[in-house]
Amino acid sequence: MELVGAIAAVEGVEAHELDYSLHDYVATDAVRAMAEADTDDWELTFEVPDHTVTVDGAGEIRIDGVTVRESDVVQSDEIR
């Protein structure tokens, strides 16, 4: 599950139905670069409308403190 898909799932909509772009709230190029790094020892938290999103190098995605994707290394192509 990609970040946008995870946020959309919490909202109960399809990814293309979100009223905003992830690019407006986080530097997706920076997230992609972290995902491509040789280490998984990182965590990033950012806010989008109505939610706080945390993603880490192990692949875990948490939205409002609830895990929506379990850890397993996040791939750079999952950051959209």
Sequence and secondary structure as in RCSB ss.txt:
>XXXX:A:sequence
MELVGAIAAVEGVEAHELDYSLHDYVATDAVRAMAEADTDDWELTFEVPDHTVTVDGAGEIRIDGVTVRESDVVQ
SDEIR
>XXXX:A:secstr
  HHHHHHHHHTS GGG SS GGGTS HHHHHHHHHSS    EEEEEETTEEEEEETT  EEETTEEEE  S   
GGG  
